[in-house]
Amino acid sequence: SATKPEEQAQGRFSFFAVRHSPELSSVAWKSFFHLIGEPRRSHLNEKRPLSTLRSLDLSGNGLGDDLSAIVLEIVHEKTSGCQIEEIDLSGNRIGAGAQVLSVLSTYAQTHRSSKLSGVKVRGGIWKAPLHTLRLSMNGLSKGTAWLEIVAMLKRDTLELKALDLSSNKLALKEDDYDSDIIVSSLLKSSSLQVLNLSGNEFHTRTIDDMLGQLANSSNDKGLALVHLSNNTPPLNDRQLQQLDELSQNSRSTMIQRMNAEKEASQQTMDQVGSVRFGHSIRPMAIDEGAESYREA
């Protein structure tokens, strides 16, 4: 159908920032969010003026847990029309983050349940476009939402490439078992490339334990960077060296994996081309690959 004149006149925005504006009311924020998308919208063909956004910076606005949850709900709702890939919610006084956690948990249960269970499903599953989430300077130490968000990195449930939890006064005491959740999530995520835990309060022995587990694992996932700068207490020279070695090894693994995926993709394209032009390659190979996604 022909594009309406008013739709033709609308610009296409890929980046938008509203920063350090705590004077804005909740009513104003909700009206702004309405421009990005709307959860459970009934008119699927209706485009919001800012629905083309790929990156949104809302840092330093003191949105609180409730307003932060509203915008994240839009981002993680399949029918909202939102296309945001990167969102910065740093400095928004999220605190315990119960509502933010509820939104992410609902998304995980609704759309990513097979990731949580580890069972593959035929036909794939929907995932939100978001790949970068910044939650720095939000006082997340007031609750455990941050740790549960980290746990949802496991099996790529959230499928984030970057998660920033820096400067939240997060504390891990000596022999704190919560560190095992962090390590397990890192080792069982293939999408995560950067985890920023800088500016927090992790005990020296806990950091030793985390780095030791990561170094001794046979991980081939390819985590690129774990930031632990400005920790209280500061990392010692041995820890800094170990962290640097981990980063180098992970980068190398990631590059190898990306090259392998690129080569596999090229081989698939060559096979499709050969089938199309009548060469003797079994077309059933494609169907056999799809069968692997059938539930056991």
C-alpha positions in Angstrom: 0.0 0.0 0.0 1.1 3.6 -0.6 2.9 5.4 2.2 0.8 8.1 3.8 2.1 11.7 3.3 2.5 12.2 7.1 4.6 9.1 7.3 6.8 10.3 4.4 7.4 13.6 6.2 8.6 12.0 9.4 12.4 11.8 9.9 14.2 8.6 10.9 16.2 8.8 14.1 18.8 6.3 15.0 20.2 8.0 18.2 18.4 10.1 20.8 19.6 11.4 24.2 17.8 13.1 27.1 20.4 13.4 29.8 20.7 14.9 33.2 17.1 16.3 33.3 15.8 15.2 36.7 13.3 18.1 36.6 11.1 16.3 34.1 7.9 14.9 35.5 6.8 11.2 35.3 4.0 12.4 33.0 6.4 14.0 30.6 8.6 10.8 30.6 5.6 8.5 29.9 4.6 10.8 27.0 8.1 10.5 25.6 8.2 6.8 26.0 5.0 6.7 24.0 6.9 8.1 21.0 9.3 5.1 21.2 6.8 2.3 21.3 3.9 0.9 23.2 3.6 -2.4 25.0 0.8 -4.7 23.7 -0.2 -2.2 21.0 -3.3 -3.2 19.1 -2.5 -1.5 15.8 0.5 -3.4 14.6 1.0 -1.2 11.5 1.0 2.0 13.5 4.6 3.5 13.6 5.7 5.6 16.5 7.8 8.8 15.6 10.9 7.4 17.4 10.3 3.7 16.6 13.4 3.7 14.4 15.8 4.4 17.3 18.7 2.1 17.7 20.4 3.9 20.6 18.8 5.7 23.5 20.8 7.6 26.2 18.7 8.4 29.3 21.6 8.7 31.8 21.5 10.9 34.9 17.7 11.6 34.9 16.8 10.0 38.2 14.0 8.0 36.6 13.8 5.5 39.5 12.8 1.9 39.3 9.3 2.4 37.9 10.1 4.6 34.9 13.2 2.6 34.1 11.0 -0.5 34.1 8.5 1.1 31.7 11.0 1.9 29.0 12.6 -1.5 29.4 9.2 -3.1 29.0 8.7 -1.3 25.7 12.2 -2.5 24.6 11.4 -6.1 25.5 7.8 -6.3 24.2 7.5 -8.1 20.9 4.6 -6.1 19.6 5.8 -2.6 20.7 7.5 -1.8 17.5 10.6 -0.7 19.4 14.0 -1.4 17.7 16.4 -0.1 20.4 19.7 -2.0 20.5 21.5 0.0 23.1 20.1 1.8 26.1 21.9 3.8 28.8 20.1 4.0 32.1 23.1 5.0 34.2 22.5 7.3 37.1 18.7 6.8 37.4 18.4 5.8 41.1 17.0 2.3 40.3 18.0 1.1 43.7 16.8 -2.4 44.6 15.4 -2.7 41.0 12.5 -5.0 41.7 10.4 -3.6 38.8 13.3 -3.6 36.4 14.0 -7.2 37.3 10.4 -8.1 36.9 10.3 -6.8 33.3 13.5 -8.7 32.4 12.2 -11.9 34.1 8.9 -11.7 32.3 10.7 -11.3 29.0 12.9 -14.3 29.8 9.9 -16.5 30.8 7.7 -15.4 27.9 10.1 -15.3 25.0 13.3 -17.1 26.1 12.0 -20.1 28.1 13.8 -22.5 25.9 17.1 -20.7 26.7 16.4 -21.0 30.4 15.7 -24.7 30.1 18.4 -25.4 27.6 15.9 -27.2 25.3 16.1 -26.3 21.6 12.9 -25.6 19.7 12.1 -25.8 16.1 11.6 -22.6 14.2 13.6 -20.4 16.6 12.4 -17.9 19.3 11.9 -14.2 19.3 14.5 -12.0 21.0 14.5 -8.3 21.8 17.0 -6.3 19.6 18.7 -4.9 22.7 22.3 -6.0 23.0 23.8 -3.3 25.3 22.4 -2.4 28.7 24.1 0.2 30.9 23.0 0.3 34.5 26.0 2.1 36.1 25.6 4.3 39.2 22.1 3.2 40.2 22.6 2.0 43.8 21.9 -1.5 42.8 23.6 -2.7 46.0 20.2 -2.1 47.8 18.9 -5.4 46.4 19.9 -8.6 44.5 18.3 -7.7 41.2 21.8 -7.1 39.7 22.9 -10.6 40.5 19.7 -12.1 39.0 20.3 -10.1 35.9 23.8 -11.5 35.7 22.3 -15.0 36.1 20.1 -14.4 33.1 23.2 -14.0 30.9 23.5 -17.8 31.3 22.6 -19.7 28.1 22.2 -16.2 26.4 18.8 -15.8 27.9 19.0 -12.0 27.6 21.5 -12.4 24.7 23.4 -9.2 25.7 26.7 -8.3 24.2 27.5 -5.7 26.9 26.3 -5.2 30.4 27.5 -2.3 32.6 27.0 -2.7 36.3 29.9 -0.4 37.4 29.9 2.0 40.3 26.9 0.5 42.1 28.7 -0.3 45.4 28.1 -4.0 44.8 29.8 -6.0 47.5 31.2 -9.6 47.3 32.7 -10.6 50.6 35.3 -13.3 51.2 34.2 -16.7 50.0 30.9 -15.2 48.8 29.0 -17.9 46.8 27.5 -15.1 44.7 30.7 -15.0 42.8 30.0 -18.6 41.5 26.8 -17.2 39.9 28.9 -14.6 38.1 31.5 -17.1 36.9 28.9 -19.6 35.8 27.0 -17.0 33.8 30.2 -15.9 32.1 31.2 -19.4 31.2 27.8 -20.3 29.8 27.2 -17.2 27.7 28.3 -17.1 24.0 26.9 -13.7 23.2 28.4 -11.5 26.1 31.5 -9.6 25.0 31.9 -7.0 27.8 30.9 -7.2 31.5 31.8 -4.0 33.4 32.0 -4.5 37.2 34.3 -1.6 37.8 34.0 0.7 40.9 32.5 -1.9 43.2 33.6 -3.7 46.4 34.8 -7.2 45.7 37.0 -8.9 48.3 40.5 -9.7 47.2 40.1 -13.4 47.8 36.8 -13.4 45.9 38.4 -11.8 42.9 41.2 -14.4 43.1 38.7 -17.2 43.1 36.7 -15.7 40.2 39.8 -15.2 38.1 41.1 -18.6 39.0 37.9 -20.3 37.9 37.9 -18.4 34.6 41.5 -19.1 33.9 41.2 -22.9 34.6 38.0 -23.4 32.6 37.9 -24.8 29.1 35.7 -22.0 28.0 35.4 -21.5 24.3 32.6 -18.9 24.4 34.9 -15.9 23.8 34.1 -13.3 26.5 36.2 -10.3 25.5 36.5 -8.1 28.5 35.7 -8.1 32.3 36.3 -4.7 33.8 37.3 -4.6 37.5 39.1 -1.3 37.6 38.6 1.1 40.6 37.6 -1.8 42.8 37.7 -1.4 46.6 40.3 -2.7 47.5 42.3 -2.1 44.2 43.5 -5.1 42.3 47.1 -6.2 42.9 49.7 -6.6 40.2 49.1 -10.4 40.0 45.4 -10.0 39.5 45.9 -7.3 36.9 48.2 -9.5 35.0 45.8 -12.5 35.2 42.9 -10.3 34.1 45.0 -9.1 31.1 45.9 -12.7 30.1 42.2 -13.7 30.4 41.2 -10.8 28.1 43.9 -11.7 25.5 42.9 -15.4 25.5 39.2 -14.6 25.3 39.8 -12.2 22.4 41.8 -14.8 20.5 39.0 -17.4 21.1 36.4 -14.9 20.0 38.2 -14.1 16.8 38.6 -17.8 16.0 34.9 -18.4 16.6 33.9 -15.5 14.4 36.2 -16.7 11.6 34.8 -20.2 11.9 31.2 -18.9 11.8 32.1 -16.8 8.7 33.6 -19.8 7.0 30.6 -21.9 7.8 28.3 -19.2 6.5 30.3 -19.0 3.3 30.1 -22.8 2.8 26.3 -22.7 3.3 26.0 -20.0 0.6 28.2 -22.0 -1.7 26.1 -25.1 -1.2 22.9 -23.2 -1.8 24.4 -21.8 -5.0 25.5 -25.2 -6.1 22.1 -26.6 -5.6 20.5 -23.7 -7.5 22.7 -24.3 -10.5 22.2 -28.1 -10.6 25.4 -29.4 -9.0 25.3 -32.8 -7.2 24.9 -31.7 -3.6 22.2 -33.3 -1.5 19.6 -30.6 -0.7 18.4 -32.7 2.2 21.4 -31.4 4.2 19.5 -28.3 5.0 16.5 -30.2 6.3 18.7 -32.5 8.4 20.2 -29.4 10.0 16.8 -28.1 10.9 15.8 -31.4 12.6 18.4 -30.7 15.3 16.2 -28.0 16.7 13.3 -30.4 17.4 12.6 -31.0 21.0 13.9 -34.2 22.5 
